[in-house]
Amino acid sequence: MRIVQVVHGYPPRYNAGSEVYTQTLSRSLANRHQVMVFTRFEDPFLPPYAEKDELDAGDPGIPPIPLRLINIPHFRDRYRHQAVDESFARCLDDFTPEIVHIQHLGHLSSSLVKQASLRSIPVVFTLHDFWLMCPRGQFLQFFPTNPDDPFALCDGQEDRKCATHCCARHFSGAPDDEPEDVRYYTEWIRRRMQHMREICTMVDMFITPSKQLRRRFVEEFSLPFQRVEHLDYGFDLKRLSGWQRAPRADGGFVFGYIGTHVPAKGIHQLLDAFARLNDNARLRIWGRPHAETTPALMQIHNRLPASVRQRISWEGEYANEDIVRAVFNQVDAIVVPSIWLENSPLVIHEAQQARVPVITANAGGMAELVHHEVNGLLFEHRNPASLAGQMSRLLNDPALATRLGKRGYLHDPDGNVPSTEQLALKIEALYTRLFSPNLEVRQEVPI
């Protein structure tokens, strides 16, 4: 098959979950198919929408994957770009794919789907977050009604609420202008949501890596159940082999965090929780620094007592291929403290494959992967005191950490996460179903 993967960023420029997943899947598919990736870069010194071609050389033995990149350094809040649509149209006409697989359209253009539909190319869309039904993608509010909760969870999309609680950052700031600003952005949100629903009708099949995401898109966004497939992520198991954690020379217990330095990931609450633990605990934080939030997190860190600060280390970024040696062999447990309702975090899967116990929240896709006292521990979502309590349990009982870590991934009797090969075969089967004139549609059943 000739397959185009579409994603809003691609490694090594962008290394968050959906970007890494897209690269992993593309490389696996490239063993048997012709794969091309349409993605973006940001260079303010080049004209907007300038194009360039690159190659992802991949692993030895895998054919290089051509990348078509388009420059989008501005207009972050737009969801449609005619120039991006035109670039994608040229890409489709040149490459003539049989399948378009969209991973994320944020910072690209939502109407790329229409370009594929106009050419009768089947479209698969993997839902990595809530972006189609929430302009922010995570149901976190910029301007919550409670000033003591600066990252309040949103209980659902509503046009005027989106305008006042998130779009208000674009208001003029003049009190006399606010009623007109509210009217304008309420209408802007209405048009966006109408457009997203129209785009969804052009998608042949959706994939959700978590059941909670599937349920919410069916119940809250009216996606037909028969067009939403639940399929977990796949991983390069060779990259995740070779785990061998050595005993700590100082006898301390090491907690680790892996991820970006953005508020939604909850590092600020992790620092709060860690400060409540005894002196035997250490915390290592891995992740690419973020220009705006990393300095703010460092200010939170610097306000902690000296006895706490000296037990926290900021490790920076690591190579994805080296995650076992660089990260998992250096920790006794991984903490995933996200304050949004994560979909299906890659880091939880990876830690489980390396037999590292995970502490995470009792909400969203996180709780689908970790069952309390089975293969990890759950804390009350967005509650640093509860998180500290669960961290203390492992700190005071390292044998419990070892036992929980050994269980690994719950949905496999041997504890192993799905491999990229298994994922690729399932994705290929789904692609093939879209070509079949005798496609059997599943009966709608309760979720």
Secondary structure, DSSP 8 states (H G I E B T S, - for coil): -EEEEE-S--TTT--SHHHHHHHHHHHHHTTTSEEEEEEEE--TTS-TT-EEEEEE--STTS--EEEEEEE--S-TT-S--HHHHHHHHHHHHHH--SEEEES--TTS-TTHHHHHHHTT--EEEE--SSTTT-TTSS-B-SS-S-TT-TT-B--S--HHHHHHHTGGGGS---GGGHHHHHHHHHHHHHHHHHHHHHHHTT-SEEEESSHHHHHHHHHHH---GGGEEE----B-TTTT--------TT--EEEEEES--SGGG-HHHHHHHHTTS-TTEEEEEES---TTHHHHHHHHHHTS-HHHHTTEEEEE---GGGHHHHTGGG-SEEEE--SS--S--HHHHHHHHTT--EEEESSTTHHHH--BTTTEEEE-TT-HHHHHHHHHHHHH-HHHHHHHHHH--TTSTT----BHHHHHHHHHHHHHHHH-TT---------
